[in-house]
Amino acid sequence: VSRVLVTGAGGFIGRQALEPLARRGLEVHAVARREHRADLLAPSGCEDVVEAVRPSHLLHLAWYAEPGAYWHSPENLRWVDASLRLLHAFARAGGRRAVVAGSCAEYDWSNPPFAEGRTPLEPATLYGAAKHGLNVVARAYVAGADLELAWGRSFLTYGPGEDPRRLVASVARALVSGQPAPCTHGRQVRDFLYVKDLADAFAALTAGEVTGAVNVASGRPVAVRELVGLMGELAGRPELIEIGALPERPGDPAELTADVGRLREELGWRPARTLEQALGETLDWWRRRA
Amino acid sequence: VSRVLVTGAGGFIGRQALEPLARRGLEVHAVARREHRADLLAPSGCEDVVEAVRPSHLLHLAWYAEPGAYWHSPENLRWVDASLRLLHAFARAGGRRAVVAGSCAEYDWSNPPFAEGRTPLEPATLYGAAKHGLNVVARAYVAGADLELAWGRSFLTYGPGEDPRRLVASVARALVSGQPAPCTHGRQVRDFLYVKDLADAFAALTAGEVTGAVNVASGRPVAVRELVGLMGELAGRPELIEIGALPERPGDPAELTADVGRLREELGWRPARTLEQALGETLDWWRRRA
């Protein structure tokens, strides 16, 4: 039996990954700080949960993700360590295939769209450097440990359960409650992937055989002003979107977009929903919460 | 006062670095597993020693270095973690300048001589990947922590106190006791730097202002057969050197050589001894121990 241990299973992406993993025939064991009382940052947290589950597969999504703070927090250093301990415990316990969540923040942002194996890996943030540094060590580690490693580099995401301080969630909350939604100039171009689709892609990567880095993205870039404009239309309140009301954030890159060739051709994965469908689902979810 | 904390101070390189650091006017605090009872791998080992010393400078030489095993041992993962904790503790305690020992193993070995900023960083070993991964994270960390970081990439070294399982030490021991010294074909080209000179270069780097990666090497490549041949001549027993008596080691790269432009021009450092002088000193040291 294939038995997958999922870290960050209580998180924004992880909670959406459990069903797609089960659907692909894996026995799912979810680890989350609260639900299953495993703290991967504790001295033997990684070792204990791996010993208890003895998984054949690992989907490692857990990381420090406090909006704003995660880009430069020293918490990133602790997650490099926890992730290495987790991989090592997983290998020693007979694990076969690990999938780790990387990030578009690993790439040189001046050079979009980002392609695995071609775009230089020159992170602009501690978060990106921690993920990339972990990847450097993990790749070498698995080469000597008879372990498969796939490294899913996620881009931007949104959907049910998103932290309300983040872009799509904040705009959705404003729209469904009839409040103005102030935005920046909105010319930033981004690859947004609905969190249920993102989680499904990670599940496909876990159940599949592709190794190495794979961008996990929609492959359909959109300007932020178009995205929020579409949300305003879908909510029937386009006048609430206030483009240019917020100052540009310092260091905000002009474009974060993905080459999704590996994802489409090698993994054979595409998102199930259009941007419009996914934003509609997202607005519905926030409406039920309003 | 400038106060430097030296990790690995009981090790092969570290024990040679204390005097050159003091000579450059730094107040030296040495950390070693036995002498000063600090275990950097213990839960609060890094934090405790940094709190006790409150150094302005850090020279981090400590790492797992068991001959043969260190290339692929999972101990490398523990040292990534300990090094990150050490840097973070150092920054929080008001540290100003950190120097960390990197390695020629960080480079793509197919592409000598290796130059900082030009040769791709594609480690062939877990040791090299751990050092490089640490560098990726550490560079991003110090950028946000108001800390200077210099990264000294050492190449091959030898001299007093070398582990007798390593090349120069094993040949020296054989020569001074009149035993045959079996070698491989010896066509491997290497940059060897005498450990006292290597340690002096790290001391110069610590007391200096250069930041980023700096190769710490002699800049004078030599084929292993020439090196051991010279040792045979210096010992007056050239007939004991048995070139070709040992099989080539799998994965042994043809050439590990350094571009030392940064070391010479920016740091203004050169080795104090010729290869012949340094090998002579080394043979003398082993003779006194024979």
Contacts between the chains, C-beta under 8 A, distances in Angstrom:
chain1	res1	chain2	res2	distance
A	43	B	43	6.6
A	72	B	144	4.8
A	74	B	88	5.3
A	74	B	141	7.2
A	76	B	137	7.7
A	77	B	84	4.3
A	77	B	85	7.3
A	77	B	88	5.9
A	77	B	137	6.8
A	77	B	141	6.8
A	80	B	80	6.9
A	80	B	81	7.3
A	80	B	84	6.4
A	80	B	137	6.0
A	81	B	80	7.2
A	81	B	81	3.8
A	81	B	84	6.8
A	81	B	85	7.8
A	84	B	77	4.3
A	84	B	80	6.4
A	84	B	81	6.7
A	85	B	77	7.3
A	85	B	81	7.8
A	88	B	74	5.3
A	88	B	77	5.9
A	123	B	136	7.4
A	123	B	140	6.1
A	125	B	140	6.8
A	126	B	137	7.6
A	126	B	140	4.5
A	126	B	141	5.9
A	126	B	143	7.7
A	126	B	144	5.9
A	128	B	140	7.4
A	129	B	136	5.3
A	129	B	137	5.2
A	129	B	139	6.8
A	129	B	140	3.2
A	129	B	141	7.5
A	130	B	137	5.4
A	130	B	140	7.3
A	132	B	136	5.4
A	133	B	133	4.1
A	133	B	134	6.7
A	133	B	135	7.7
A	133	B	136	3.8
A	133	B	137	3.8
A	134	B	133	6.7
A	134	B	137	7.9
A	135	B	133	7.7
A	136	B	123	7.4
A	136	B	129	5.3
A	136	B	132	5.4
A	136	B	133	3.8
A	136	B	136	6.1
A	137	B	76	7.7
A	137	B	77	6.8
A	137	B	80	6.1
A	137	B	126	7.6
A	137	B	129	5.2
A	137	B	130	5.4
A	137	B	133	3.8
A	137	B	134	7.9
A	139	B	129	6.8
A	140	B	123	6.1
A	140	B	125	6.8
A	140	B	126	4.5
A	140	B	128	7.4
A	140	B	129	3.2
A	140	B	130	7.3
A	141	B	74	7.2
A	141	B	77	6.8
A	141	B	126	5.8
A	141	B	129	7.5
A	143	B	126	7.7
A	144	B	72	4.8
A	144	B	126	5.9
